[in-house]
Amino acid sequence: MDLQGIKEDLGGAMDIYVINDSMMIEYTTYSPDLGLDFSQWPYTYNYLRSIITQDGFFPDRVVKEVETGNLRKIRLYAITRPPVHF
């Protein structure tokens, strides 16, 4: 899976994340978030569980970066289920 290539195809400004069934970031183009476990935020975890099997695009709110603690940098997560599962 060439996430860096996908990122470049999308213009290079967005990082790509693959979240597994345990709601953990399993693959990403942004290494500080690798292994991030969404279960530490019950609302987010439950939201991801509720949409993971649905078709569609689910934009999320803008959030603060977790791993670096950088309050100036923000992340926007958007969830979409690919037509072919990895």
C-alpha positions as CSV (number, residue, x, y, z in Angstrom):
1,M,0.0,0.0,0.0
2,D,1.6,3.2,-1.2
3,L,0.2,5.8,1.2
4,Q,2.8,8.4,0.2
5,G,1.9,8.0,-3.4
6,I,-1.8,8.5,-2.5
7,K,-0.9,11.6,-0.5
8,E,1.1,13.0,-3.5
9,D,-1.8,12.2,-5.9
10,L,-4.1,14.2,-3.6
11,G,-1.8,17.3,-3.8
12,G,0.6,16.4,-0.9
13,A,-1.1,18.6,1.7
14,M,-3.1,16.0,3.5
15,D,-1.8,13.0,5.5
16,I,-3.4,9.6,5.0
17,Y,-4.5,7.3,7.8
18,V,-5.6,3.7,7.8
19,I,-7.6,2.8,10.9
20,N,-8.0,-0.8,11.8
21,D,-11.0,-2.6,13.4
22,S,-9.6,-1.9,16.8
23,M,-9.8,1.8,16.0
24,M,-6.1,2.3,16.0
25,I,-4.0,4.0,13.3
26,E,-2.3,1.1,11.6
27,Y,-0.7,2.9,8.7
28,T,-0.2,6.6,8.1
29,T,2.0,9.1,6.2
30,Y,2.3,11.0,9.5
31,S,4.5,8.9,11.7
32,P,3.8,10.6,15.1
33,D,0.2,9.4,14.9
34,L,1.2,5.7,14.1
35,G,-0.4,3.4,16.7
36,L,-2.7,6.1,18.0
37,D,-5.5,4.3,19.8
38,F,-8.9,6.1,19.6
39,S,-10.3,4.0,22.5
40,Q,-8.8,6.6,24.8
41,W,-11.6,9.0,23.6
42,P,-14.8,7.1,24.0
43,Y,-16.9,9.5,22.0
44,T,-14.6,9.3,19.0
45,Y,-14.1,5.6,19.4
46,N,-17.9,5.0,19.4
47,Y,-18.4,7.4,16.4
48,L,-15.7,5.6,14.4
49,R,-17.3,2.2,15.3
50,S,-20.7,3.4,14.1
51,I,-19.5,4.6,10.7
52,I,-16.9,2.1,9.8
53,T,-19.2,-0.2,7.9
54,Q,-21.3,2.6,6.3
55,D,-20.8,3.9,2.8
56,G,-20.1,7.6,2.4
57,F,-17.8,10.4,3.3
58,F,-17.8,11.6,6.9
59,P,-15.9,14.8,7.5
60,D,-14.9,15.4,11.1
61,R,-14.3,18.6,13.1
62,V,-10.8,20.2,13.2
63,V,-8.9,18.9,16.2
64,K,-5.6,19.6,18.0
65,E,-2.7,17.4,17.2
66,V,-2.4,14.6,19.8
67,E,1.0,13.1,19.7
68,T,3.2,16.2,19.5
69,G,1.2,18.4,21.9
70,N,1.6,21.2,19.5
71,L,-1.4,23.5,20.1
72,R,-0.8,25.6,17.0
73,K,-1.1,22.7,14.6
74,I,-4.5,21.4,13.8
75,R,-5.6,18.2,12.1
76,L,-8.8,17.6,10.1
77,Y,-9.9,14.0,10.0
78,A,-12.3,12.8,7.3
79,I,-13.4,9.2,7.1
80,T,-14.4,7.4,3.9
81,R,-14.5,3.6,3.4
82,P,-12.5,2.6,0.3
83,P,-14.4,0.6,-2.4
84,V,-11.8,-2.2,-1.9
85,H,-10.7,-3.1,1.6
86,F,-7.0,-3.5,2.3
